[in-house]
Amino acid sequence: MAVNRVPVLKRCRSLGLDPVYLGIDKKSNRQLRRSSRKMSEYGMQLREKQKAKFIYGVLEKPFRNYYDKAKQMKGMTGTNLMILLETRLDNVLFRMGFARTRREARQIVSHRQVSLNGKPVNIASIGVNVGDVIEVRENKRDSVRYKDILEVTGGRTVPAWLEVDQENLKGTVKALPTREEIDVPVDEVQIVELYSK
């Protein structure tokens, strides 16, 4: 499996992204030195795509597949793309506060510590639907790891489209998120323009 090994803060700096969106509360003291040249339209579109890929931890080929799927759905392609990325299982786990970062959520899922509608799953990219119940498996709930995670994520606000029971490490998808509920600083219109060239 391909892994991006670029240091997270360095990547955030180059994309002009706040690490908070990744669940990281560190700050970089370094300043990014850019040449005074104006960025081209293509450069801005590419940066938006790279931001979305980096935030959700998706590589190029799966990201393109998400775009193609979003194009076939009803409604605006850009909004559909963001909803598809937001309803990935690893992202939903992160949003519920059962993982500090999306990378950690991905690891938790791949280690089969999560069940979706009562069945254990190990594929982080599964899309969840309305009414799906996501929970940490019973034999893992008492582990120190989850106590530590809940200490860190306890103050994090859970989106309105999710219902969470932190006591039992269980959550339900009440509805699909709207674009306004997705607080990711990505301009999806630029991504659509990039792919439609």
ZARO-548862 format. One line per field, with one value per residue: residue number from 1; x, y, z of N, C-alpha, C in turn. Coordinates in steps of 0.02 Angstrom, whole numbers, plus 50000, padded with zeros to 5 digits. Layout:
<atoms>
pos (NUM;...) .
n_X (X;...) .
n_Y (Y;...) .
n_Z (Z;...) .
ca_X (X;...) .
ca_Y (Y;...) .
ca_Z (Z;...) .
c_X (X;...) .
c_Y (Y;...) .
c_Z (Z;...) .
</atoms>
This chain:
<atoms>
pos (1;2;3;4;5;6;7;8;9;10;11;12;13;14;15;16;17;18;19;20;21;22;23;24;25;26;27;28;29;30;31;32;33;34;35;36;37;38;39;40;41;42;43;44;45;46;47;48;49;50;51;52;53;54;55;56;57;58;59;60;61;62;63;64;65;66;67;68;69;70;71;72;73;74;75;76;77;78;79;80;81;82;83;84;85;86;87;88;89;90;91;92;93;94;95;96;97;98;99;100;101;102;103;104;105;106;107;108;109;110;111;112;113;114;115;116;117;118;119;120;121;122;123;124;125;126;127;128;129;130;131;132;133;134;135;136;137;138;139;140;141;142;143;144;145;146;147;148;149;150;151;152;153;154;155;156;157;158;159;160;161;162;163;164;165;166;167;168;169;170;171;172;173;174;175;176;177;178;179;180;181;182;183;184;185;186;187;188;189;190;191;192;193;194;195;196;197) .
n_X (50042;50026;50106;50102;50239;50278;50317;50185;50162;50245;50186;50062;50101;50148;50030;49957;49873;49781;49836;49736;49624;49657;49652;49760;49845;49960;50073;50164;50316;50388;50401;50329;50422;50387;50404;50385;50304;50146;50020;49965;49806;49785;49876;49814;49697;49750;49809;49695;49641;49745;49740;49615;49638;49743;49688;49584;49656;49669;49725;49780;49714;49599;49537;49505;49412;49311;49275;49224;49114;49041;49007;48914;48807;48652;48631;48751;48915;49034;48989;48934;49051;49121;49032;49039;49172;49166;49082;49154;49206;49319;49330;49206;49218;49321;49255;49159;49234;49304;49432;49590;49648;49621;49705;49733;49604;49589;49684;49627;49512;49568;49625;49521;49438;49319;49142;49018;48851;48840;48928;49098;49220;49355;49391;49433;49383;49249;49089;48970;48794;48633;48565;48653;48745;48884;49010;49133;49209;49154;49252;49359;49327;49360;49493;49647;49683;49566;49514;49612;49598;49466;49484;49559;49477;49358;49309;49281;49169;49029;48969;48804;48741;48772;48746;48800;48853;48955;48987;48964;49042;48983;48893;48774;48724;48631;48588;48635;48777;48765;48836;48864;48883;49003;49155;49276;49416;49408;49395;49284;49236;49342;49411;49325;49329;49462;49465;49376;49440) .
n_Y (49941;50111;50241;50402;50487;50613;50739;50791;50927;50998;50974;51033;51166;51191;51181;51281;51257;51237;51138;51095;51050;50922;50862;50884;50968;51041;51174;51251;51338;51388;51491;51494;51516;51594;51620;51778;51764;51758;51638;51520;51487;51351;51304;51344;51269;51140;51142;51146;51021;50940;50976;50923;50786;50764;50799;50703;50587;50516;50434;50469;50387;50324;50445;50501;50406;50432;50558;50527;50449;50545;50629;50556;50554;50633;50811;50939;50913;50944;50962;50835;50759;50803;50758;50619;50597;50638;50544;50428;50283;50293;50432;50463;50398;50475;50600;50568;50565;50455;50436;50517;50573;50565;50472;50389;50339;50266;50166;50104;50050;49962;49869;49794;49838;49896;49891;49886;49908;49795;49703;49657;49762;49797;49888;50045;50138;50118;50176;50256;50246;50326;50290;50191;50101;50128;50059;50034;49880;49764;49694;49780;49900;49932;49960;50050;50136;50192;50263;50362;50423;50475;50568;50666;50699;50734;50867;50903;50957;50867;50835;50887;50791;50670;50552;50522;50407;50420;50352;50216;50201;50215;50254;50336;50364;50497;50575;50620;50724;50902;51023;51138;51089;51026;51062;51088;51168;51178;51217;51153;51177;51219;51098;51023;51099;51076;50939;50936;50981) .
n_Z (50000;49960;50047;50117;50165;50198;50316;50423;50470;50385;50261;50284;50295;50164;50092;50144;50254;50405;50540;50628;50561;50532;50651;50730;50856;50853;50813;50682;50688;50588;50443;50282;50139;49995;49820;49739;49632;49548;49577;49456;49374;49356;49451;49571;49566;49570;49696;49779;49754;49803;49937;49978;49955;50045;50171;50187;50171;50050;49904;49733;49629;49695;49730;49608;49568;49661;49616;49487;49525;49596;49493;49423;49509;49565;49570;49621;49565;49638;49772;49794;49787;49902;50000;49980;50018;50151;50209;50220;50310;50398;50413;50472;50593;50649;50656;50750;50862;50904;50871;50865;50751;50571;50516;50624;50644;50528;50552;50665;50608;50512;50595;50635;50741;50744;50718;50593;50584;50666;50610;50600;50523;50408;50314;50278;50188;50164;50123;50225;50263;50288;50446;50478;50602;50697;50792;50922;50945;51071;51149;51143;51200;51334;51334;51365;51265;51207;51313;51326;51200;51208;51308;51243;51133;51189;51205;51076;50951;50893;50731;50672;50595;50645;50777;50938;51062;51183;51298;51274;51163;51034;50884;50774;50606;50568;50461;50292;50270;50239;50125;50198;50326;50321;50374;50304;50234;50085;49914;49820;49693;49616;49605;49527;49410;49376;49346;49241;49131) .
ca_X (50000;50065;50101;50131;50284;50297;50296;50119;50165;50277;50135;50012;50131;50151;49962;49924;49819;49788;49837;49676;49577;49678;49648;49825;49844;50027;50081;50232;50343;50422;50361;50340;50448;50364;50427;50333;50264;50075;50004;49920;49739;49795;49909;49765;49652;49788;49817;49632;49635;49794;49714;49561;49669;49784;49644;49548;49703;49652;49774;49754;49667;49533;49507;49476;49352;49260;49252;49182;49052;49005;48984;48856;48753;48612;48654;48814;48971;49080;48957;48931;49119;49135;48990;49068;49233;49147;49047;49199;49204;49373;49314;49149;49247;49357;49205;49125;49279;49333;49502;49618;49659;49593;49753;49721;49540;49603;49719;49579;49468;49606;49639;49456;49414;49255;49091;48969;48788;48850;48977;49165;49245;49425;49403;49421;49352;49178;49043;48914;48729;48588;48540;48707;48769;48956;49030;49195;49191;49149;49314;49410;49302;49391;49566;49673;49686;49504;49509;49656;49568;49408;49510;49581;49423;49297;49285;49268;49097;49008;48923;48733;48717;48791;48723;48854;48850;49026;48993;48968;49081;48935;48865;48728;48721;48561;48573;48695;48795;48758;48902;48874;48904;49071;49197;49342;49431;49424;49349;49272;49222;49407;49428;49282;49358;49525;49451;49335;49481) .
ca_Y (50000;50173;50282;50469;50494;50683;50762;50823;51000;51024;50970;51085;51231;51200;51188;51337;51225;51235;51068;51079;51012;50852;50837;50893;51034;51070;51230;51257;51406;51410;51527;51469;51568;51584;51671;51830;51751;51745;51569;51514;51459;51279;51293;51351;51211;51082;51147;51127;50948;50912;50987;50874;50720;50762;50800;50639;50531;50476;50439;50496;50344;50322;50512;50507;50364;50470;50612;50497;50429;50607;50656;50518;50565;50693;50869;50969;50866;50962;50947;50762;50736;50817;50713;50552;50595;50647;50484;50370;50257;50321;50502;50464;50379;50535;50650;50547;50574;50391;50436;50586;50596;50519;50417;50342;50307;50216;50110;50069;50010;49908;49819;49761;49856;49931;49854;49926;49872;49731;49661;49687;49782;49819;49931;50114;50180;50102;50233;50242;50271;50349;50235;50144;50104;50116;50053;50000;49812;49757;49671;49833;49961;49947;49970;50115;50177;50230;50312;50417;50457;50514;50625;50716;50719;50749;50935;50914;50956;50815;50865;50875;50734;50609;50545;50485;50386;50411;50304;50148;50206;50195;50312;50324;50416;50520;50601;50635;50794;50952;51056;51187;51053;51001;51120;51078;51227;51158;51245;51095;51201;51218;51028;51004;51133;51043;50874;50942;51008) .
ca_Z (50000;49957;50108;50111;50222;50208;50383;50420;50476;50324;50209;50300;50277;50091;50066;50178;50290;50478;50562;50668;50518;50532;50719;50762;50888;50851;50767;50656;50698;50526;50392;50214;50094;49926;49773;49731;49572;49559;49560;49398;49388;49363;49515;49625;49562;49592;49768;49812;49750;49849;50005;49991;49959;50106;50231;50194;50165;49990;49851;49669;49593;49728;49728;49540;49568;49698;49571;49435;49558;49612;49429;49402;49557;49554;49608;49601;49569;49692;49836;49798;49801;49973;50041;49975;50059;50221;50234;50225;50378;50440;50429;50518;50659;50671;50672;50812;50919;50925;50849;50867;50682;50521;50508;50680;50631;50476;50584;50708;50564;50480;50647;50649;50808;50733;50682;50557;50587;50700;50577;50601;50457;50408;50255;50302;50137;50156;50132;50270;50241;50342;50488;50495;50671;50700;50862;50937;50966;51144;51181;51139;51231;51399;51327;51385;51205;51197;51368;51306;51143;51230;51346;51194;51088;51228;51193;51005;50936;50846;50681;50684;50557;50681;50847;50970;51132;51200;51353;51246;51101;50982;50850;50719;50554;50567;50394;50253;50283;50186;50115;50252;50386;50311;50390;50275;50193;50016;49864;49776;49625;49581;49590;49470;49352;49359;49315;49181;49076) .
c_X (50044;50052;50135;50173;50309;50274;50233;50123;50196;50226;50081;50037;50129;50082;49925;49864;49833;49786;49776;49627;49595;49673;49713;49827;49914;50027;50154;50255;50375;50373;50378;50364;50427;50393;50369;50290;50192;50060;49954;49854;49745;49827;49861;49717;49686;49796;49754;49623;49683;49772;49664;49591;49708;49740;49611;49593;49688;49705;49740;49701;49599;49498;49473;49412;49295;49231;49205;49114;49008;48973;48919;48795;48714;48640;48720;48872;49017;49053;48952;48998;49136;49094;49017;49130;49216;49115;49089;49200;49258;49359;49257;49173;49284;49308;49168;49168;49308;49405;49526;49627;49627;49641;49744;49655;49549;49637;49671;49534;49507;49626;49576;49430;49346;49206;49040;48905;48797;48901;49046;49189;49318;49443;49383;49382;49278;49136;48986;48850;48688;48562;48594;48731;48843;48976;49098;49176;49198;49214;49369;49391;49338;49466;49585;49673;49624;49491;49551;49626;49510;49428;49527;49522;49359;49267;49268;49193;49082;48960;48851;48707;48735;48762;48772;48839;48921;49038;49004;49008;49040;48907;48820;48730;48648;48541;48639;48713;48781;48826;48916;48900;48975;49119;49269;49357;49453;49372;49338;49257;49287;49428;49388;49310;49421;49513;49412;49374;49492) .
c_Y (50062;50215;50349;50482;50566;50706;50805;50899;51032;51027;51023;51154;51242;51209;51247;51314;51226;51162;51047;51038;50938;50822;50844;50963;51065;51129;51233;51330;51433;51446;51499;51526;51551;51637;51719;51819;51735;51673;51567;51484;51384;51263;51297;51291;51148;51082;51126;51052;50915;50920;50934;50804;50712;50759;50732;50578;50485;50487;50458;50452;50339;50390;50523;50466;50398;50525;50584;50476;50491;50637;50622;50528;50628;50750;50894;50921;50880;50946;50872;50732;50745;50771;50642;50545;50598;50585;50421;50348;50287;50393;50506;50446;50438;50589;50633;50556;50509;50383;50508;50615;50546;50460;50365;50305;50252;50154;50069;50024;49950;49853;49784;49776;49890;49885;49903;49885;49801;49685;49694;49703;49803;49860;50002;50157;50164;50164;50214;50274;50294;50287;50186;50156;50084;50112;50018;49933;49804;49740;49725;49895;49981;49962;50042;50163;50221;50280;50374;50458;50502;50574;50683;50743;50738;50817;50950;50910;50904;50847;50844;50813;50667;50611;50499;50469;50370;50361;50234;50146;50183;50258;50291;50381;50436;50543;50609;50708;50840;50986;51106;51153;51025;51060;51114;51136;51209;51188;51191;51115;51200;51147;51005;51036;51099;50978;50880;50971;50956) .
c_Z (50000;50019;50097;50173;50233;50277;50378;50423;50414;50267;50220;50281;50202;50060;50097;50219;50365;50501;50603;50626;50514;50602;50757;50792;50894;50803;50744;50664;50634;50480;50324;50170;50023;49882;49760;49668;49589;49537;49502;49419;49398;49430;49574;49626;49588;49668;49805;49811;49799;49921;50022;49999;50024;50169;50241;50187;50107;49937;49785;49636;49628;49726;49661;49536;49605;49653;49518;49464;49572;49550;49407;49448;49538;49595;49582;49614;49629;49761;49847;49816;49875;50019;50039;50018;50134;50250;50230;50298;50423;50459;50479;50589;50690;50694;50737;50874;50945;50901;50849;50798;50634;50510;50563;50669;50579;50506;50628;50666;50535;50530;50672;50719;50804;50699;50652;50552;50615;50668;50579;50530;50463;50347;50273;50252;50125;50167;50177;50244;50301;50380;50507;50567;50671;50773;50868;50967;51042;51178;51181;51179;51295;51394;51343;51325;51198;51253;51352;51249;51165;51273;51299;51155;51124;51214;51121;50991;50882;50796;50693;50648;50589;50752;50882;51043;51154;51255;51326;51181;51041;50948;50792;50669;50547;50496;50357;50266;50224;50179;50171;50316;50380;50318;50364;50228;50122;49969;49811;49704;49584;49562;49529;49406;49328;49322;49250;49122;49023) .
</atoms>
